[in-house]
């Protein structure tokens, strides 16, 4: 019986049939699976399973009783098998997920592509978002749960229809009627540019006003702390401590944070702004979102050739063209959007307070790029030359953060409503 065990998760591939002829052998093999006693979570992959008899079900029930308290997930079940498990009551005893529909991307129109995923049009009423970072169905289900939590807290976003498989990874099918990317509208309608930037601010403030119950979503302070700890192999202990300082001084909040807030992650449908790319959505202080917006509009378009190469390993290209492809704005439009966005977001603050707030936005924009560099360290850690480039970039941005007087950050958080 084929099985894999990683970090407490045991995955067992089920055969095509479990009936009266092979149930005894199946039981023997199942309870002899290596690491079964150590498993913190057990997954049964039913991709190949097309029949299970009552004897087979009794073997599964025996395992459920023996390992009571250990989560058991039956995944990739066919519609027919799901009906059997539901009728026999097994869907009450363990989590059962249906086999995902496979979508052929070659037959779909590519609407847009970003660093973390691609969007395709299925038909006039539906789009498909394919994620680059999400590697398992379990992770995909967590994304769905996050989107639903946001929607039930009045965050304007798009409700997912179903999770699907593609040759490029997992995706979510979403309803999207007469929708357009906000970045496209702003670029194509310069006379309405500032109006849309103000609407972006209203959307950002709606996230800051939303309040999530403790534990509903991952707090971004905790997420970043865990991520920085996981990156300790790339930097010195003092550098890790320095980075975590900038996390610790951010006040904890249960407000909504998108973590990648910009006009290409917003769509307009029926005149309303809707957030997309919700896989990093969580809760925390709005500084994380304002910093992220600063990263997109004030850092990415103004990178030096050296930093661009270290982060993206791109050379000899037109950076303005690259930026437009990634964000949908020219560099001038990015500058204009950021200035209008900042001025409108903090219009009720004094001029001195705005100075502190602008420095804070810059620091957490820089932090967001530092995180981006560390994320790539994990991706290329087996390639020493490429890894060193990412580490050098991370150290560069840490020094940029440290150049700002931390007393100003503390004052900014004291006045930030």
Secondary structure by P-SEA (a helix, b strand, c coil): ccccccccbbbbbbccccccccaaaaaaaaaaccccccccbbbbbccccccccaaaaaaaaaaaaaacccccccccccaaaaaaaaaacccccbbbbcbbbbbcccccccccccccbbbbbccccbbbbbbcccccaaaaaaaaaaaaaaaaaccbbbbbcccccccccbbbbbbbcccccaaaaaaacccaaaaaaaaaaaaaaaaaaccccccccccaaaaaaaaaaaacccccaaaaaaaaaaaaaccccccccccccccccbbbcccbbbbccccccccccaaaaaaaaaaaccccccccaaaaaaacccccccaaaaaaaaccccaaaaaaaaaaaaaaaaccccaaaaaaaaaaaaaaaaaaaaaaaaaaaaaccccaaaaaaaaaaaaaaaaaaacccaaaaaaaaaacc
